[in-house]
Amino acid sequence: MTTLFDAVIHSLVLSAKGNSNTSAPAAAILWPDKDGIWESVVPKFAAAMPELFSFGAFNQAQRTGPAIWLKCAIAGAFEDCKYSGVPLVYLPGVSRTDLRAIENCPRDLQPLAELQYRGVFWSQSNGKDWTLAAFLSSKNGGLGLDVAGDKATHEALGRALAAGVLLERSVKELQAQAINAAWLDALVLPNPARDMLVWLNDPGQVGSQWAGPRWEIFVSRCGKDFGFDPIADGALAAAEKLAGRTGAWASVWELYRDSFASFPAVAELLGQLQAPKPKGLFDDLNELAGYPQANEDAEGALRYRLHACAAMTPELARASIRQAEQEHGDRRAWLWARMGRSSLAGALEHLELLASLSAQTGAGTTLTQLAGWYQDTGWKLDQAAMHALAAVSGKTDNEAVCAALKALYVPWLEACAYRFQDLVKAEGRLGLPSQAPGAVKPQDGVCTVFVDGLRYDVAMRLKDELAAVGQVQLSAAWTSMPSVTASGKAWASPVAPFVAGKKEDADFQPSVAADGKALSTHNFRKLLAEQGYQVLDKHETGAPDGRAWVECGDLDHFGHEHGLRLARDIESQLAQIVERIAELNEGGWARFRIVTDHGWLLVPGGLPKTELSKFEAETRWGRCAVLKDNSHGTDLTFAWDWCKDVQIAFAPGIGSFIAGAEYAHGGLTLQECLVPILEVLATSSPVALVKVDIAKVAWTGMRCKVEVSAEAGVDIGVLKVDIRTKAALPDSSLVSHAKPLAGGKASLAVEDDSKEGTAAFLVILDAAGKVVQKKPTTVGE
């Protein structure tokens, strides 16, 4: 590939053959450059041409010096200035006519004047110096390219040459291009939108770094493309235009949305702007989406509204939340939400769902019907409350969300609890031992996974997470009464038929039926082993052709210790479970049965305190208590499922016998007693049947544009594109999220500038997230 650099060297060397008036070879090639157009790139030519010497201040290492030194150098007088071929003498600030008029020739130049008779000039056929524009456009000795003749283009040529972006262009590319100022400036600054953000992020530092051609081009393009002067108007004026997001600034804003993490100071600059005042009653709030202050003001207004819900009836609170969603819902699409600055707007989405569903407190006249309603609808309210709590972290925002939940969620919890308890009283019990989660026929090849405190709504999230492992079916059953771990764990285990209880058992811990020994951890594991179950600890995978018992997850312990914080950390807890199941799957297990002992209540502000005399209770827990023999009991007194002689009093509604608890279980509510059962059939990673080709990968700055083609019958619209340092690992992605293909095309931005030059893979993903095609690439190239 011949570049412009190669073409200039070829022309320089070829000029030595141009002295047809003598048979003697040329003593030197003189390169006059009156306007110093080539001066910035002469060092590059000198590095490739040992025969190149320059007229100027003495610097033997760079082969530069005065006329006398040059005469000696080209005569071969210096050992460290050896060369082959015809010497070339570059003369900055000197024209051909300066040497022609010897009597007027500057004294310091006169020793070189005689070389014009023994050598040749590198100049045009008309005797004029070769300028860059002339060399590119001339059809007589030049390249004959299409070069605009206006002043702006000539100035842009000088900038592009000095910036070092022109000489390496191929002649073939230049021949196919109309060369003008806009195209030349784009070579120096190929991504004006990104350059604008780089400058806004640190105007002072960038202005110093870009001093010279790049800064000149930037200033020029600011005026032409963005309608402002960075010197006269300053960064704050540019920030106002960016916040306005109109015209050319819309593309700058779009890039900022994709890569805001790379420009942290831009948000601070935008934060200095005062949002415009509303012009009318029906102004579109989205017009203020570029102003952080507008978002902060809106968050403050929403915070006040949520706090106000605490003094409202549930009906008024629901209406207030629905109105707030109309006013603030759009802000979740604003950039500030992605930056974590709109947490209340994020929580509002889930509060609005609560407001929509919480008017209904359960459907059905039997426990079975009520359980069906909860599995269909009720769990969504519990999940919405968890999501609302997880959306906020700061104290003031958390208090605001809790105020709304107290008005919406807590009354619904209470009403559902009383309805459920009435049905339990009417039917006299929850379920029979034969209906317990553990009452199943043992099967080889099944690994039973016990997760302490896996509530039904959380199990719905786990089901989604496990979809990557295989097919998942979710059902539900009743746990034991009371719904505490000591009792419920055995109830859910596959050795439940070999467990019994007696009146002497303490703290709801049953016994081994065969010998009456307390079902301690040791005896429980021993019983499992006796019934043919491998008890697998930590990273053990066992023999997958047998049966196994595995315990993982820490939901219940975390809830007791951290209360409301459990909502924010559910994802990490579920990730541990998925990781353990994936580990077992890699060890050969293909079938899993996930069971739990109980659910729980998570109540903002704590569960309401209910009284139970200490003289009536033998043992008192938060939501239940063992009654003494002489106690008369309460309206909610039932026998322990493992031993009918043990009478248990349950707290009414969502009450607690112990004050101050935000997290509790052991009582009678759907959330505590209806436990999920997940059946997982793992599937091997299927061989990708989707045949696609990556037709084009083009980088513009840190943005990558991709074009993909596929064979007939492939729905290309379900495919996504990602950029990863390790093709098979989603965690190695360099972009915020994989982008779907639209018409076979996608555009992705790598936010972290430090990743420029990183070796990576462009990967195509199918609907299941499997890699179906990959191609190596280098970020930014």
Secondary structure, 3 states (H helix, E strand, C coil): CCEHHHHHHHHHHHHHHCCCCCCCCCCCEEEEECCCCCHHHHHHHHHHCCCEEEECCCEHHHCEECHHHHHHHHCCCCHHHCCCCCCEEEEECCCHHHHHCHHHCCHHHHHHHCHHHHCEECECCCCCECCHHHHHHCCCCCCCCCECCCHHHHHHHHHHHHHCCCCCCEHHHHHCCCECHHHHHHHHCCCHHHHHHHHHHCHHHHHHHCCCHHHHHHHHHHHHHHCCCCCCCCHHHHHHHHHHCCCCHHHHHHHHHHHHHHCHHHHHHHHCCCCCCCCCCCCCHHHHCCCHHHHHHHHHHHHHHHHHHHHCCHHHHHHHHHHHHHHHHHHHHCHHHHCCCCHHHHHHHHHHHHHHHCCCCCCCCCHHHHHHHHHHHHHHHHHHHHHHHHCCCCHHHHHHHHHHHHHHHHHHHHHHHHHHHHHHHHHCCCCCHHHCCCCCCCCCCEEEEECCCCCHHHHHHHHHHHHHCEEEEEEEEECCCCCCHHHHHHHHCCCHHHEECCCCCCCCCCEECCCCCECCHHHHHHHHHHCCEEEECCCCCCCCCCEEEEECCCHHHHHHHHHHHHHHHHHHHHHHHHHHHHHHHHCCCCEEEEECCCCCEECCCCCCECCCCCCCEEEECCCEEEECCCCCCCCCEEEECCEEEEEEEECCCCCECCCCCCEECCCCCHHHHEEEEEEEEECCCCCCCCCEEEEEEEEECCEEEEEEEECCCCCHHHCEEEEECCCCCHHHECCCCCEECECCEEEEECCCHHHCCCEEEEEEECCCCCEEEEEEEECCC
